[in-house]
Amino acid sequence: MKKMLAISMSLIMAASLAGCSSGGGAGKSTQPQTAQENAGDKAPGEPTSGKKRTIQLGHIDPAQDVDPYHTLAMNFKTEIEELSGGAITIDVITDAQLGSELSMMEGMNMGTIDMAVITNFSFSSSVPDFAVFDLPYLFMNREQAHAVLDDTSITDAMEEELYNDFGVKILSWGEGGFRSTINKKRPINTPADLKGIKIRVPENSTYVDTFKALGANPTTMASSECFTALQQGTIDGLEQPVTPMYTYKSYELCDYISFTEHFYSPITLSVSKFIWDDLSDEEKGWFEEAAKKAAEEERASAKETDDKLLKEMEEAGVQVNEVADKQQFRDAVKPIHEAFAADVNKELLDKINEKIAEIQ
């Protein structure tokens, strides 16, 4: 009852938290068969060893080669189909056809959805420790983020709680990218430049508090409304990773991209407990190896993809600037870190900061 109540309450939140990097919408009214159904409507836990499996893997973004969600999903598909010699087939379902991230999380908990690519903050309403990765200016670069996310002494406890209490197992951590600002008003170099700018943020209290602390006027709205809101002047800009700035055409309505890099967005490759518990030891080995390789490959391509898309946006007339000194930004959001330490898990935050200090 506890876990179902927590998930049901989380579904009251916005359908998409990824911040204009998702293809919102309810999707199709009919869904592809899950692996449970492909196995012949077997009861959860009934073994299917030796049988071929077709497993659906959902995500909310479009089927574009430059999209990190889709890249991670397709990398996994390629790797596991090769490792299993075709015994396991992955059916990648895009564009939120299986619902929002929170809906897919609930589906994995209930055994109606097999796998999904999901951001960490879709888990944080159920397991608060995941919210640590939403803290602004937690990481200064990709190397720090990767080192922390790959350190099992940091992630094991929250992953185990997610699996044991909510039926979702994280197989690997990929990269959604650093989130920066894109707007119609002016370049952003200091927090003062954000004063009065109406920035769309996801319906996430940390995001809202961050942009209030930085002096902006944060506005929450569904991702599907972002483009129209820019056209109508309801908002002046967005905060999002480079890829959705391009794929969702924010750059067509905005003049300035500033590398504030205020949040780093991890994405996870996750599987339902119903699927995981049904796998043989050999199959679990395939899943783990394929997921690890898929994430490594997706991370390795992320910067190259960002650079390519930035070049195209600059050629289209967008002005791009680095933020040379981010210390004023970090100082402004320090109370948000302090609140997490006081209210959620100081030990976890301290451990992450110690890890970061090792690789600076």
Protein Blocks (a to p, Z undefined) as FASTA:
>chain_A
ZZmmmmmmmmmpcfblngopacedjbjfbdcddfklmnoppaehiacehiacddddddfb
dcdfklmklmmmmmmmmmmmmmnnomaccdddehhlnopfklmmmmmmnopafbdcddfk
lmmmmmmmlmmmmpghkbfbfklmmmmmmmmklmmmmmmmmmmmnopacfbdcdebjadd
ddfkbccfbfklmgopacdddddfklmmmmmmnopacddddfklmmmmmmnomagbdcdd
fklmmmnommmmpcbdcdfklaccdddddddfklmmmpcfklmmmmmmmmmmmmmmmmmm
mmmmmmmmmmmmmmnopacdddfblmlmmmmmmmmmmmmmmmmommlmmmmmmmmmmmZZ
